[in-house]
């Protein structure tokens, strides 16, 4: 009995000491989330670096020729990787260039058993706005202006379409540890090809497409990001 009483007394004394300790004081500066939102010294606060992996689905027409050439008749889709270095302005805005490299799934057949080869390259400049919450999630939306070059090769000619496009994108990131984040994204791109280049044994040349039509790429995927949390993000 005496041993049990001593144990209870020791426990009460320990609780009293912990309650009076500064580490447990109700001070906003000692918020449990404060450590997460403190500046991350292991990665520069003014830059970010992201890599995306995703899939893009085509839609719309490539030009206004007759008979029409639809984008989805040429391509099934794109497995894409996007590299995004960004400059961080304050706690919420990020600006920077991007480049997208893709593995092309072709729908166009050059023979009964062989798909025609194709390629796709996109690059441009983007601006994204981030919201930050104390639970380590960071939703974001963005606008991107890009330039696309897409091509396919038939048995006797290779065609390359190029032109400007505009992308609306949104997603969310979750902090994993320190400056490392991961999340998902959605994107919608609308563009118009302005130039057509043809190369082959019987034809060669490049010119502007007079009657342009709108095509689209709808994308989704995941993003890995390296960016230090900012004190000002906790809102």
Secondary structure, DSSP 8 states (H G I E B T S, - for coil): -HHHHHHHHHHHHHHHHHHHSGGGS--GGG-TTHHHHS--TTS-TTEEEEEEEEEEEEEEEEE--SS-EEHHHHEEEEEEEEEEEEEEETTTEEEEEEEEEEEEEE--BSSSS-B--EEEEEEEEEEEEE---TTSEEEEEEEEEEEEEEEEE-SS-EEEEEEEEEEEEEEEEEEEETTEEEEEEEEEEEEE--EEEEESSS-EEEEE-SS--EEEEEEEEEEEEE----GGG--
